Amino acid sequence: MGWGNCGEDSRGRPIGYNHPGTCDYPGCGKPIHRGLDNACGGMHGDGDDYCDEYFCSEHLYYVRHPGGPLCPDCAERWEKKMDGEATRGDR
């Protein structure tokens, strides 16, 4: 199975590279697809350390997180969890 069609997210939206959407950051609305590179944490709904949402490259940040880039809210929570050891850098 490929990553083009991966079912639905927790909000009932189709997910995978074949499904267009918009950035979930409030007020952004930039066109994206709901593939892994836009998934907060780098995986669809996998893990408790990040949300189940999708973001444009402007709203994903690389931190020392095992899953992948995180949205601003999840990056902040992760940094606090790591006692400030994680460093944020723009994607």
Secondary structure, 3 states (H helix, E strand, C coil): CCCCCCCECCCCCECEEEEEEECCCCCCCCEEEECHHHEHHHCCCCCCCCCCCECCHHHCEECCCCCCCECHHHHHHHHHHCCCCCCCEEC
